[in-house]
Amino acid sequence: MFFAESLPKLNQVSENRISTKRKKIQRPYTKLKNVCIYQVSIMKEKSSLEKFSRFAFLPAIVWTLFILLVSWTVAGINLPERLLDLISTDKVAHFIVYSILTCLYLLGFFIKGKEIKFYPLGLFVITAASLYGVMMEILQYYFFPGRFFEILDIVANISGAFAGFYLFRLCKNIINGQN
């Protein structure tokens, strides 16, 4: 009798031990499962810009090639004869084109999730756009007949690159609701 009465209690104790072991085994799995579910939900909630991260720099590359094409095909403009001609449509065009170039590369980095600060990323993009402008002026001088090397074009390119950085920051801050 004693043996028969104690038998169910032993079974109950052993069941409790087994269920405790199952719980211990299941807990890490359920925590891992919850973490994975949370990560997936975060990935689904990320901005729609990340859908385009594969093509983040495509507009900037197309614009860079556009600058190269225009430098090859458009006929040269004579150097200014008067001081008032220094701010000509040519210089304004250089300023705008390199502002757009800088904005597009910064947009590519922004889509990739990089924080856009002046140092180091902003300075890198401004320097790259400025060096591209200098390189285009040198190539025009040596390889394209009828085209001229102008220091003022380089100044307009560099100024446009800086303006493009600040224009991008301004637009980003306005969109984010910051001053």
Secondary structure, 3 states (H helix, E strand, C coil): CHHHHHHHHHHHHHHHHHHHHHHHHHHHHHHHHHHHHHHHHHHHHCCHHHHHHHHCCHHHHHHHHHHHHHHHHCCCCCCCCCHHHHCCHHHHHHHHHHHHHHHHHHHHHHHCCCCCCHHHHHHHHHHHHHHHHHHHHHHHHHHCCCCCCCHHHHHHHHHHHHHHHHHHHHHHHHHHCCC
